[in-house]
């Protein structure tokens, strides 16, 4: 543990010294929301869920936000060490998983990005760590632990709305997961996890609805659905010609330039507001209603895009900037690291998909991999995220796995280790017979 923490701390100190914080197209929106937080939410536009803007407001500067995310990354590394160590009863397994998190550039460089993923990963690992102890021993199954899990899962959802399902998923899994031969219902996670979710997530949705008459965690849900429906916007009737034709003009330009209509909506919003005469919130609501109608009338096209988005989900991108390095020539070395690690992550994602499906079907394989409740909780969290996000969004789907990428690594390292153990035991058995 000491070696893991020393190495993880050294790497983060080095990163902070030679790599600048990086802004992306989403960063400005979070910073505007943070300014609204400082003004007492008076001008909060509801475009972003509040947890990350609150962190920006608390840190006060990009440098301090960067530093806080490096500290969160250190906490995430430590939590994965504890899970790997306790689950396997072997410290080196914990060290392997913890270092795999830190040495993955997709995670490491994201701690310098002024985006939500590192904070979301922190809340997720807290809820998963609590769930691990809950599943490990009945003595940990207290209402207080359930409340902690519920608060962490709810804050993850209010950091990245793609994790809105997490509190309910944890409730269902933990309420029925026990060591008894027959499943029995445990009311503690039902109360302890759902109560914070109702207060935090439900309270935020009520606030958004009271201000903007939109029942969602953000005021942009309608714009996100256009990522799916925009492919067949021509089928909107003439009464919506102003919205339809304006969007199609932007979409076709983007198709000619990039070969995809993904993220067209973010460029088209001002022109669509001007053409339709609708304000930002009314346009979002209108697009939500129109998109749902288009999806329902084009089920096969929608399903095709869902499948394509699901495939994108497993791409394992690395969000970084070579120009952010302050030491000349250092970025060239990093390019090789990034490409090697990304290739390895894509391979691990493939192994995860195939092995989790195979283990779900085969009892013998489940025993061979030594899979317990916690491993299935991780696998279910990743699978639900992949499906949930693909149903709602068809844009930057490859970004949605980032907060849970280490869960995939944990699964692959776990089954690899126990496969090796089983094969070694079989070889020893054959030798003893001979």
KAVENVEN-V982562 format. One record per residue. SS is DSSP state (2 for helix, 1 for strand, 0 for the rest). PSI is psi in whole degrees, 0 to 359 (none if undefined). D_FIRST is the distance of its C-alpha to the first C-alpha in whole Angstrom. Layout:
BEGIN
ss=(SS	SS)
psi=(PSI	PSI)
d_first=(D_FIRST	D_FIRST)
END
This chain:
BEGIN
ss=(0	2	2	2	2	2	2	2	2	2	2	2	2	2	2	2	2	2	1	0	0	1	0	0	0	0	2	2	2	2	2	2	2	2	2	2	2	2	0	0	0	0	0	0	0	0	0	0	0	2	2	2	2	2	2	2	2	2	2	0	0	2	2	2	2	2	2	2	2	2	2	2	2	2	2	2	2	2	2	2	2	2	2	2	2	2	2	2	0	0	2	2	2	2	2	2	2	2	2	2	2	2	0	0	2	2	2	2	2	2	2	2	1	0	0	0	2	2	2	2	2	2	2	2	2	2	2	2	2	2	2	2	2	2	2	2	0	2	2	2	0	0	2	2	2	2	2	2	2	2	2	2	2	2	2	2	2	0	0	0	2	2	2	0	0	2	2	2	2	2	2	2	2	2	2	2	0	0	0	0	0	0	0	0	0	0	2	2	2	2	2	2	2	2	2	2	2	2	2	2	2	2	2	2	2	2	2	2	2	2	2	2	0	0	0	0	0	0	0	0	2	2	2	2	2	2	2	2	2	2	2	2	2	2	2	0	0	2	2	2	2	2	2	2	2	2	2	2	2	2	2	2	2	2	2	2	2	2	0	0	0	0	0	2	2	2	2	2	2	2	2	2	2	2	2	2	0	0	0	2	2	2	2	2	2	2	2	2	2	2	2	2	2	2	2	2	2	0	2	2	2	2	2	2	2	2	2	2	2	2	2	2	0	0	0	0	0	0	0	0	0	2	2	2	1	0	0	0	0	2	2	2	2	2	2	2	2	2	2	2	2	2	2	2	2	2	2	2	2	2	2	2	2	2	2	2	2	2	2	2	2	0	2	2	2	2	2	2	0	0	0	0	2	2	2	2	2	2	2	2	2	2	2	2	2	2	2	2	2	2	2	2	0	0	0	0	2	2	2	0	0	2	2	2	2	2	2	2	2	2	2	2	2	2	2	2	2	2	2	2	2	2	2	2	2	2	2	2	2	2	2	2	2	0)
psi=(318	317	319	314	320	313	317	320	317	314	322	324	317	315	315	329	322	2	127	154	145	129	149	181	331	341	318	321	319	324	322	320	324	321	322	325	315	335	17	28	11	321	21	123	357	7	338	144	156	344	313	317	325	319	317	316	321	322	324	341	161	322	317	326	316	312	318	325	327	321	318	319	322	319	320	316	314	319	319	326	314	314	312	320	309	321	322	346	19	115	326	332	317	317	319	316	318	315	328	325	310	322	359	112	336	331	314	309	335	339	344	350	135	65	175	346	317	318	319	317	325	312	322	316	329	315	323	324	315	319	324	311	325	315	335	319	135	337	339	354	74	160	327	318	319	319	318	317	316	319	314	314	322	320	327	318	325	0	311	106	345	343	24	333	342	313	316	319	317	321	308	315	312	331	333	1	114	175	1	149	322	131	137	151	130	117	341	312	329	316	310	327	319	327	309	324	317	320	310	303	313	320	319	318	322	321	314	317	319	330	319	2	33	120	86	171	344	164	8	11	324	322	323	321	334	337	330	306	341	339	336	42	340	335	0	140	166	338	342	28	322	313	313	306	324	314	316	322	315	320	314	325	317	322	319	326	314	349	8	153	359	134	12	320	327	333	332	344	309	317	323	324	315	317	323	340	8	146	176	314	319	325	319	315	318	316	326	313	316	321	318	318	318	319	316	330	354	59	322	318	320	315	321	319	325	314	318	317	324	321	321	327	329	13	340	64	161	115	105	170	122	325	347	348	133	348	120	138	344	328	332	322	322	329	315	315	315	314	321	314	321	319	320	320	319	318	317	321	318	315	317	311	309	316	324	322	314	318	328	326	320	117	321	320	325	319	321	320	353	49	130	189	318	320	321	330	316	312	317	321	317	314	315	319	316	320	313	313	325	329	328	340	141	73	260	57	332	343	340	340	341	312	340	12	324	336	322	316	316	312	312	316	323	307	330	316	314	336	315	319	315	319	322	319	321	320	319	323	318	318	319	326	318	none)
d_first=(0	4	5	5	6	9	10	10	12	14	15	16	18	20	21	22	24	26	26	28	28	30	33	34	37	36	34	38	38	35	36	40	38	36	39	41	38	39	43	42	42	46	46	43	44	42	41	37	35	34	30	29	33	32	28	31	33	30	29	32	32	30	28	27	26	24	22	22	21	18	16	17	15	12	12	13	10	8	11	11	7	9	12	11	9	12	15	15	13	11	8	9	11	8	7	11	12	9	11	14	14	14	16	18	21	23	20	19	22	23	21	24	27	29	29	27	25	22	23	24	21	19	21	21	18	18	21	19	17	19	21	19	19	23	23	21	23	26	25	23	26	28	30	27	24	27	28	24	24	28	27	24	26	29	28	26	30	31	29	30	33	32	30	33	33	29	30	33	31	28	31	33	30	28	32	33	30	30	30	34	36	38	36	37	36	34	35	32	31	34	35	31	30	34	35	32	33	37	37	34	36	39	40	39	41	44	43	44	47	48	48	49	50	47	45	42	39	40	44	43	43	46	45	42	45	47	44	46	49	50	51	54	55	58	59	59	63	65	64	61	62	61	57	58	59	57	54	56	57	53	52	54	53	50	50	52	50	47	48	46	47	43	43	47	47	45	48	51	50	52	55	55	55	58	60	59	60	57	54	50	50	53	52	49	51	53	51	49	52	54	51	50	54	53	50	53	55	53	51	51	50	48	46	46	44	42	41	41	38	36	36	35	32	30	31	27	29	27	28	28	31	31	34	31	29	31	31	33	33	29	30	31	28	26	29	28	25	26	28	26	23	26	28	25	24	28	28	25	27	30	28	27	30	32	29	29	33	33	31	33	36	35	34	34	31	29	29	28	25	24	24	24	25	22	22	26	25	23	26	28	27	27	30	32	30	32	35	35	35	37	40	40	39	40	39	36	34	32	30	29	27	24	23	22	21	18	19	22	19	17	20	21	18	19	22	22	20	22	25	24	23	27	28	27	28	32	32	31	34	36	36	37	40	41)
END
